[in-house]
């Protein structure tokens, strides 16, 4: 009898079954998009924080180098006071590793470590573009004197030389004074990229092996945020894997699916239990007797 009833009202049963799943599916979809949006927001904050960090370093470097340029107008590079000035400025900011002066011939003649004797020639590829009279970011390079990996912040002088500051790349890629460590997952990254050649200056996480990042190429299985740094030739790129972002959501799905099926089954059972008797002959007779719908004729 029950099987016959189910066959007769199978559309109703299927509709009720489908309807019972709707709230749970709706909640799972909302949680999916909230998870993606939350990860995108966290990535955006990390990229913006990195941009602020670089802007702060650029401002401090520009102020220091312009002060140095003005002071050197009244000093000879052979004067011991010039070396002491470089030394003082290098120690004025813990982010600075070394300060150097390259003359018009491309020779490194003086650093905050002392006079360079004999002067060392610096390849034009790792020097400032003299046609651009503003602070420039170069690198990372291996320094000529100390053989250390550094980022160069260079300012062309009024002649054809430059004054520069060397910075350890870790200054930009490490989250100082942050209680929450930046979590990019097993294959995410945050990178400082040169706009002109798309080469990575520095960064954290698993950076592309070829050392370049193109903002025009975005993979669907990744989340990405790009933020240009005002007044520089650099933009910040942050990227994480969607699969890593959705780990917690999938865990929620594994827990929620059995609960959804169980709750829907219980609801379905209760609905069928309520509706099934109303479609039987015994039920109709009981209702008829209750309402005095039966009459006897002699």
N, C-alpha and C positions, 0 to 999 in steps of 0.2 A: 504493500500500500504506500509506504514512504517513498519507495523508488519511483512508483507511478506518479506520485505527487511532485517529486523532484524533476522528473522529465517534463511534466506538464508546466511547471513554473520555473524551468531552468533559466530563462532570461531574467526573471526577477531575482533568482538566487545569485546569478553571476553579477548582476548590477549591485546587489547588496554587498557581495564579496569585494567587488572593485571599490565601492564607496568606502568600505571599512579600511582600505589601505591608503586612501587619499591623505588623511591628516599626517600619518607617519612619513609618507613619501614627501609631502610638502615640507615638513620639518627638516628632513634630511637634505633636501635641495637648498633650503635657506642656510643650513649649517655649512654646506659645501661652498656657497658663494661668500659667506661670512669668513670662512677659513682663507679663501683666496684673497679677499679684500683686506683681511688683517695682515697677511704676509706681504701684500703689495704696499700697505701703509708702513709697515716696519722697515721694508727695504727703502722706501722713499725717505724716511727719517734718517736712516743710516747714510744715504747718499748726500742728503742736505747737510748733515753733520760733517761729513768729509769735505764738502765744498766750503763750509765755514772754516774748517781747520786750515785748508790751503789759503783761503783769503786772509786769515789772520797771519799766517806765516809770510805771505807776500807783502802785506802792509808793514810788518816789522822789518823785513829785509829791505824794502824800499827806503824806509826812513833811515835805517842804519847806513845803507850805501850812499844815500844822498848826503848824509852828514859827513861820511868819509870823503866823498868827492870834494866837498867844500873845504874841509880841513886840509886836504892834500894840496890845495892851490897855494898854500903858504909854506909847504914842506917839500924838501927834496927826498926822493926815495932812498937816498943813501944816509939820510938823517936817522939816527936811532929813535927819535921821537915818532917817526912814521911807523916803525915796527911796533913800538909801545902802543900807539893809537890803534893799530889793527888788533893787537892782542887784547886791549881793553874792550873793543867792540865785539870781538869774538866771544868774550866771556860775559857779555851783557845779556845774552839770551841763551838759555840751555839748549835750544833747538839748533844753534849754530855749531858746526863742527870746525870750520876753518874759514878764514877770509884771505883772499889773494888779490894781487894786482898783476894784470897782463899789460905790457906796454904796446906801443904802436906797431912793433915788429912781431907781435904774437909771442913774446917771451914772458914766461912767468918769472918775475924778478923779486917779488916780496910776498910773504904770507904772514899770517899771525904766528907762525912757528919760527919765523926769522927770515933774513935775507936768503935768496936762492942764488948760490954761487957755485958753479956758473949758472946763469939763467937757463931755464928749460923751455924749449919750443913746445907750444900747445897747438895741436892740429886745429885748423879752422872749423872742422866739422863739430868740434865740441866747444867752440867759442860762440859768443853772442853775435847776432846779426847786427853789424854796425850801422846798417841803414834804418834800423828800428831803434829809436832813442827812448826806450822804455825797458822796464824790468822784464827779463825773459827767463823761462824755465828750460833747462837743458838736461838731458840725461835720461836714465841714470848712466854715469860714466865711472870708469876706474881712474881715480885721481893720479896725476903724474907723480906727485911727491910721495904720498903715503900709501899709494896702491890700494885705496879703499873705495868701495862702491858708494857713490854719492850722487845726490841731485844738485845741480848747479843753478843758483839764482844769480844771473849776470846782468849788470847794468853798463852799457857802453858809455865811455867817458867823452868829453868834448873833443878829444883828439881821435885817435883810431884804436885806442886800447879799451880795456874794460876792468871793472872791479867786480868781484863776485864773492858769494857766500856758498860754502859747501854744507849740505844738510844730509844727515843720515836718512835714507828712505823710510826707516822704521818710525820716524817722527810722524809721518803721514798715515802709515798703515796700521799703527797701534792705537787702540782706544784708551788714551791716558785718562785718569780720574773718572773712570766709568765703572759703576757698580755692576752693570750688566754687560757681560762680554758679548761681542757681536757674533751671532750664530748664523752662519750662511749654509749650514748643511754640509754633507760630504763632498759636494762638487760645486758649491757656489763660490762667488768671488765679488770683491769690490775693488775697482781699479781706477787709477788716475791715467787718463789717456790724452795724448797729444792730438789735437784736432787736425793738424796738417798731414801727418803721416800715419795716424791711428796707432802709433806705437804706445805700449804701456810704459808709463814712467815708473810707477810703483803700485802696490796693491796688497791685498790680503786674500786668503783663500786659495782655491785651485785656479790659477790664472791660465789662459790659453797658451799652449806650448809655443806657438809661433810668435808670441809677444805682441800681437796686434788684436784690436777689437774694432769691428765695423758696426756702427749703429744702425746701418741699413739692413743687417741680417739678424732677424729675430726668430728663434726656434719656438714652435708652438708649445713644446713641453717645458718651456722655461718662463719665468717671470723676470722682467727687466725694468730697471729705472735708470734714466739718463738725466744728468743735471750739469749744465755748463757753469763754469766758474767765471763770474763777471770780471772783466779786465785781464783775462789770461787766455792763453791758447790751449786750455785744458778743459776737458769735461770728465765728470765722474760717472762710471757705469757700475751698477750693482745688478747682480743676477743670481737667482737661485732656481733649483729644480722644483717643478710642480709636484713631482712624485714625492719629494721629501716634505714639501709643505702639507701634502694631503695625508701624511702618515697618521696623524691623530684622527683625521676625519674617517679614514678607512677603519681605524680601530673602533671608532664610534659606530660605524656601519656594521661591523662584525657583531657588536654587542646589541645594536638596535634592531637588526633584522630578525633574529629569533623572537625578540620581545614584540615586534610588530606583527609577526606571523601569529604568535600566541594570542595577543590581544584581539586581532582581527578574527581569529578562529572562534574565540569565546563569544565575541559580539555576533558573529554569524550564527553560532549555535543557538544563542538566546533569541535571535530574530526568527530563525526557523521554528524554534520551539513555540514561539508565540503565534506565528502565522499558520503553521501546519494544522493545528486543530480547527482553525476557523474555516478551513476548506473541506472538512469531513462532514459526512451525513449525520453522524452522531451529534456533532456540534450544532448543526442546523435544527435537529429535533429538540435538543435541550433549550435552545433559544426560543423555538416556537412554543414549547410548553410553558416557558417562563412568561411569555407575552400573551398567553391564552389565544394562540392563533389557530388552535385545532378545534373543530366543531363536530359533534356527532349528529347525524340525521337519521331518523327512523322512518 
